[in-house]
Amino acid sequence: MLHITRFILFVAVQVFILKKLDITFVNPQLYIMFILMLPVQLNPGWLLLSGFILGMSVDVFYNTQGLCAFATVFLAYFRIFYLRTTLSKDQLDTIRQPDIASTDVQWFLIYATVCSFVHHFVLFFAEVFTFAEILQTLLRIVTSTVATVMLIMLTHFMFFRVRSRE
């Protein structure tokens, strides 16, 4: 039930608030935090399906014909690889979800930044589907990644339990 509520809230914030922002070259994608915060032990098939449903939900409101779904499924697949390469076997077995309480601020910041960059890279290059505007696309990727990571960290500190590590 918690994940369904998070799903609805992230999609609502994305389509009813962040979509309305009209800032040149900045397009924050907070909805990807839903994928980032899913349990580590979640079956990969369910993770990919969640990514597809999340992306398609955003696509419906953005009228982007599957671009968000493509980028979000790619992110979900990348997340599996990233967690397996950056966390030890013991951490993968004991961490419930990849958050600051389970890891630390530095690890989570790098995790959010890398995943956000990958998502934006796939999304924006799939959107333009050319290298003719590569500098503008790279600028959009970097600025949107920075904005997204700032929103993810702000959201995390405001709404998720952050315990001090002892």
C-alpha positions, -999 to +999 in steps of 0.1 A: +000+000+000+029+023+008+044+019-027+010+026-044+007+058-024+042+068-033+036+060-069+004+082-070+021+111-052+052+111-074+032+110-106+009+137-093+037+160-083+054+154-117+024+160-139+006+187-119+035+207-105+068+200-122+053+198-157+041+234-153+076+248-146+088+267-177+126+269-171+148+268-202+170+236-203+157+224-169+132+196-167+133+179-133+120+144-132+112+137-096+091+107-104+122+086-109+126+087-071+099+060-070+122+036-088+152+046-067+134+039-034+119+005-042+131-024-020+165-038-029+151-074-028+123-066-052+121-092-080+137-077-112+106-085-132+084-065-109+110-037-109+110-035-147+072-037-148+069-009-121+093+012-143+071+006-173+039+015-156+054+046-140+069+058-173+036+052-192+017+070-165+039+101-170+038+096-208+000+098-208+001+133-192+032+145-212+020+130-245+054+116-252+044+082-267+065+059-245+097+080-241+094+082-203+085+045-202+116+036-222+139+058-201+123+046-168+126+009-177+162+015-187+167+032-153+151+002-135+174-022-154+204+001-147+195+002-110+198-036-107+233-034-121+243-004-101+232-018-067+249-051-075+282-034-083+283-008-055+269-027-026+285-058-010+266-091-008+260-085+029+245-050+022+223-064-006+210-090+019+204-066+048+194-033+032+157-030+028+157+000+005+185+022-009+182+053+013+203+074+036+192+055+067+204+023+052+236+036+036+249+071+041+244+106+026+274+103+003+264+069-012+228+080-017+238+113-033+261+095-058+234+068-064+207+095-071+231+115-093+243+086-114+208+071-118+193+105-126+220+112-152+214+079-169+177+084-170+180+120-184+207+109-209+184+081-223+152+103-221+166+134-239+187+116-265+156+094-273+135+126-275+158+144-300+171+112-317+200+131-333+234+143-324+229+176-344+219+194-312+243+176-289+254+206-269+219+217-261+210+181-252+240+177-229+231+210-213+195+198-207+209+165-193+232+182-168+209+209-157+179+186-153+201+161-135+212+187-110+176+199-105+163+164-101+190+154-076+183+185-056+146+177-055+153+141-046+175+150-017+151+177-005+122+152-007+142+125+010+151+148+040+116+161+043+096+128+040+118+099+047+133+089+080+170+097+082+187+081+111+222+089+123+247+061+117+264+049+149 
